[in-house]
Amino acid sequence: MVFKVSFHVFVLQVYVQANKEAEHSEDMKHAAKDFFRQLERHESQAMSLWQQFREITVKEYQHIYKRLGIHFDVYSGESFYQVQTQEVVRELQSRCLLKISPYVKAFTCNCFD
């Protein structure tokens, strides 16, 4: 018997398994951080892989939305805002409102104190 698994189910299974492994593997955590760093630096191999997954994902979403009678003119996620967020990061840095560590940039605000 052969089962056909949808792309979204497969990706979810991979995500869950990878997170389980990362709980017990510093190598897995490091590899994930390294891959995201490659994406942030727009390294071609990482970007190519991301683009392939994005195209497949958008096609899957379009298929689901079509069945629901929904249409979007544009499909964009958080990566669409990367350029705009860089300007915000620069502004926060110039105002000394950004804490920077090797893996994270965090906005600090004493507005509510």
CNS distance restraints for C-alpha pairs under 8 A (distance, minus, plus):
assign (resid   5 and name CA) (resid   9 and name CA) 6.38 0.50 0.50
assign (resid   5 and name CA) (resid  10 and name CA) 6.46 0.50 0.50
assign (resid   6 and name CA) (resid  10 and name CA) 6.28 0.50 0.50
assign (resid   7 and name CA) (resid  11 and name CA) 6.09 0.50 0.50
assign (resid   7 and name CA) (resid  57 and name CA) 7.84 0.50 0.50
assign (resid   7 and name CA) (resid  60 and name CA) 7.51 0.50 0.50
assign (resid   8 and name CA) (resid  12 and name CA) 6.05 0.50 0.50
assign (resid   8 and name CA) (resid  57 and name CA) 7.70 0.50 0.50
assign (resid   8 and name CA) (resid  60 and name CA) 7.79 0.50 0.50
assign (resid   9 and name CA) (resid  13 and name CA) 6.17 0.50 0.50
assign (resid  10 and name CA) (resid  14 and name CA) 6.25 0.50 0.50
assign (resid  11 and name CA) (resid  15 and name CA) 6.05 0.50 0.50
assign (resid  12 and name CA) (resid  16 and name CA) 6.12 0.50 0.50
assign (resid  13 and name CA) (resid  17 and name CA) 6.12 0.50 0.50
assign (resid  14 and name CA) (resid  18 and name CA) 5.95 0.50 0.50
assign (resid  15 and name CA) (resid  19 and name CA) 6.16 0.50 0.50
assign (resid  16 and name CA) (resid  20 and name CA) 6.23 0.50 0.50
assign (resid  17 and name CA) (resid  21 and name CA) 6.25 0.50 0.50
assign (resid  18 and name CA) (resid  22 and name CA) 6.07 0.50 0.50
assign (resid  18 and name CA) (resid  28 and name CA) 7.88 0.50 0.50
assign (resid  19 and name CA) (resid  23 and name CA) 6.32 0.50 0.50
assign (resid  20 and name CA) (resid  24 and name CA) 7.29 0.50 0.50
assign (resid  21 and name CA) (resid  25 and name CA) 5.96 0.50 0.50
assign (resid  21 and name CA) (resid  28 and name CA) 6.91 0.50 0.50
assign (resid  22 and name CA) (resid  26 and name CA) 6.68 0.50 0.50
assign (resid  22 and name CA) (resid  27 and name CA) 7.81 0.50 0.50
assign (resid  22 and name CA) (resid  28 and name CA) 5.13 0.50 0.50
assign (resid  22 and name CA) (resid  29 and name CA) 5.33 0.50 0.50
assign (resid  25 and name CA) (resid  29 and name CA) 6.51 0.50 0.50
assign (resid  26 and name CA) (resid  30 and name CA) 6.04 0.50 0.50
assign (resid  27 and name CA) (resid  31 and name CA) 6.06 0.50 0.50
assign (resid  28 and name CA) (resid  32 and name CA) 6.21 0.50 0.50
assign (resid  29 and name CA) (resid  33 and name CA) 6.28 0.50 0.50
assign (resid  30 and name CA) (resid  34 and name CA) 6.01 0.50 0.50
assign (resid  31 and name CA) (resid  35 and name CA) 6.11 0.50 0.50
assign (resid  32 and name CA) (resid  36 and name CA) 6.34 0.50 0.50
assign (resid  33 and name CA) (resid  37 and name CA) 6.14 0.50 0.50
assign (resid  33 and name CA) (resid 103 and name CA) 7.77 0.50 0.50
assign (resid  34 and name CA) (resid  38 and name CA) 6.24 0.50 0.50
assign (resid  35 and name CA) (resid  39 and name CA) 6.36 0.50 0.50
assign (resid  35 and name CA) (resid  46 and name CA) 6.95 0.50 0.50
assign (resid  36 and name CA) (resid  40 and name CA) 6.18 0.50 0.50
assign (resid  37 and name CA) (resid  41 and name CA) 6.24 0.50 0.50
assign (resid  38 and name CA) (resid  42 and name CA) 6.17 0.50 0.50
assign (resid  38 and name CA) (resid  43 and name CA) 5.36 0.50 0.50
assign (resid  38 and name CA) (resid  46 and name CA) 6.14 0.50 0.50
assign (resid  39 and name CA) (resid  43 and name CA) 6.08 0.50 0.50
assign (resid  39 and name CA) (resid  46 and name CA) 5.68 0.50 0.50
assign (resid  39 and name CA) (resid  47 and name CA) 5.90 0.50 0.50
assign (resid  42 and name CA) (resid  46 and name CA) 7.31 0.50 0.50
assign (resid  42 and name CA) (resid  47 and name CA) 5.99 0.50 0.50
assign (resid  43 and name CA) (resid  47 and name CA) 6.05 0.50 0.50
assign (resid  44 and name CA) (resid  48 and name CA) 5.92 0.50 0.50
assign (resid  45 and name CA) (resid  49 and name CA) 6.33 0.50 0.50
assign (resid  46 and name CA) (resid  50 and name CA) 6.12 0.50 0.50
assign (resid  47 and name CA) (resid  51 and name CA) 5.94 0.50 0.50
assign (resid  48 and name CA) (resid  52 and name CA) 6.26 0.50 0.50
assign (resid  49 and name CA) (resid  53 and name CA) 6.40 0.50 0.50
assign (resid  50 and name CA) (resid  54 and name CA) 6.04 0.50 0.50
assign (resid  51 and name CA) (resid  55 and name CA) 6.12 0.50 0.50
assign (resid  52 and name CA) (resid  56 and name CA) 6.35 0.50 0.50
assign (resid  53 and name CA) (resid  57 and name CA) 6.02 0.50 0.50
assign (resid  54 and name CA) (resid  58 and name CA) 6.07 0.50 0.50
assign (resid  55 and name CA) (resid  59 and name CA) 6.24 0.50 0.50
assign (resid  56 and name CA) (resid  60 and name CA) 6.24 0.50 0.50
assign (resid  57 and name CA) (resid  61 and name CA) 6.16 0.50 0.50
assign (resid  58 and name CA) (resid  62 and name CA) 6.04 0.50 0.50
assign (resid  58 and name CA) (resid  75 and name CA) 7.07 0.50 0.50
assign (resid  59 and name CA) (resid  63 and name CA) 6.21 0.50 0.50
assign (resid  60 and name CA) (resid  64 and name CA) 6.34 0.50 0.50
assign (resid  61 and name CA) (resid  65 and name CA) 5.96 0.50 0.50
assign (resid  62 and name CA) (resid  66 and name CA) 5.90 0.50 0.50
assign (resid  62 and name CA) (resid  71 and name CA) 7.59 0.50 0.50
assign (resid  63 and name CA) (resid  67 and name CA) 6.48 0.50 0.50
assign (resid  64 and name CA) (resid  68 and name CA) 6.53 0.50 0.50
assign (resid  65 and name CA) (resid  69 and name CA) 6.13 0.50 0.50
assign (resid  65 and name CA) (resid  70 and name CA) 4.91 0.50 0.50
assign (resid  65 and name CA) (resid  71 and name CA) 6.48 0.50 0.50
assign (resid  66 and name CA) (resid  70 and name CA) 5.57 0.50 0.50
assign (resid  66 and name CA) (resid  71 and name CA) 6.65 0.50 0.50
assign (resid  76 and name CA) (resid  80 and name CA) 5.82 0.50 0.50
assign (resid  77 and name CA) (resid  81 and name CA) 7.75 0.50 0.50
assign (resid  78 and name CA) (resid  82 and name CA) 7.12 0.50 0.50
assign (resid  81 and name CA) (resid  85 and name CA) 6.07 0.50 0.50
assign (resid  82 and name CA) (resid  86 and name CA) 6.37 0.50 0.50
assign (resid  83 and name CA) (resid  87 and name CA) 7.07 0.50 0.50
assign (resid  84 and name CA) (resid  88 and name CA) 6.83 0.50 0.50
assign (resid  85 and name CA) (resid  89 and name CA) 6.16 0.50 0.50
assign (resid  86 and name CA) (resid  90 and name CA) 6.23 0.50 0.50
assign (resid  87 and name CA) (resid  91 and name CA) 6.23 0.50 0.50
assign (resid  88 and name CA) (resid  92 and name CA) 6.17 0.50 0.50
assign (resid  89 and name CA) (resid  93 and name CA) 6.12 0.50 0.50
assign (resid  89 and name CA) (resid  98 and name CA) 7.72 0.50 0.50
assign (resid  90 and name CA) (resid  94 and name CA) 6.15 0.50 0.50
assign (resid  91 and name CA) (resid  95 and name CA) 6.41 0.50 0.50
assign (resid  92 and name CA) (resid  96 and name CA) 6.20 0.50 0.50
assign (resid  92 and name CA) (resid  97 and name CA) 5.08 0.50 0.50
assign (resid  92 and name CA) (resid  98 and name CA) 5.67 0.50 0.50
assign (resid  92 and name CA) (resid 107 and name CA) 7.33 0.50 0.50
assign (resid  93 and name CA) (resid  97 and name CA) 5.93 0.50 0.50
assign (resid  93 and name CA) (resid  98 and name CA) 5.37 0.50 0.50
assign (resid  97 and name CA) (resid 107 and name CA) 5.82 0.50 0.50
assign (resid  97 and name CA) (resid 108 and name CA) 5.35 0.50 0.50
assign (resid  97 and name CA) (resid 109 and name CA) 6.85 0.50 0.50
assign (resid  98 and name CA) (resid 105 and name CA) 6.40 0.50 0.50
assign (resid  98 and name CA) (resid 106 and name CA) 5.49 0.50 0.50
assign (resid  98 and name CA) (resid 107 and name CA) 4.67 0.50 0.50
assign (resid  98 and name CA) (resid 108 and name CA) 5.96 0.50 0.50
assign (resid  99 and name CA) (resid 105 and name CA) 5.65 0.50 0.50
assign (resid  99 and name CA) (resid 106 and name CA) 5.03 0.50 0.50
assign (resid  99 and name CA) (resid 107 and name CA) 6.32 0.50 0.50
assign (resid  99 and name CA) (resid 108 and name CA) 6.86 0.50 0.50
assign (resid 100 and name CA) (resid 104 and name CA) 5.98 0.50 0.50
assign (resid 100 and name CA) (resid 105 and name CA) 4.51 0.50 0.50
assign (resid 100 and name CA) (resid 106 and name CA) 6.40 0.50 0.50
assign (resid 101 and name CA) (resid 105 and name CA) 6.32 0.50 0.50
